[in-house]
Amino acid sequence: VQLQASGGGLVETGGSLRLSCATSGFTLDNYAIGWFRQAPGKERKVVGIAWSEGGRHLADSVKGRFTISRDNANNMVYLQMNSLKPEDTAVYYCAAPERNYYADYDRFPCVERDYDYWGQGTLVTVSS
């Protein structure tokens, strides 16, 4: 199982970026994928999840600004980030669980230990 996040960079406040998560080694259709971020000196926090059944759940801090999409045919998951703020500056990670989570049965998997496979992060810097 491999995940690789990319697409980070430097952007001005109010700008947009789209992060990509390339996956391999498993059938993406069958798994939820989470996005997390870690700001300098802070703990890693959840950004959102793309459920395998098609739904999405986003953290309150990014609702209305960020969206998550999946392209299962191409084994890709995307994080579209709009109206970026300096506080969005962080290393962003995508992650997958060993066992799938289902929106109808499971709580929102929102902590690091809920996921078993992690990609390397991609740095997003939002200038003020």
Order of alpha helices (4+ residues) and beta strands (2+ residues): beta-beta-beta-beta-beta-beta-beta-beta-beta-beta-beta
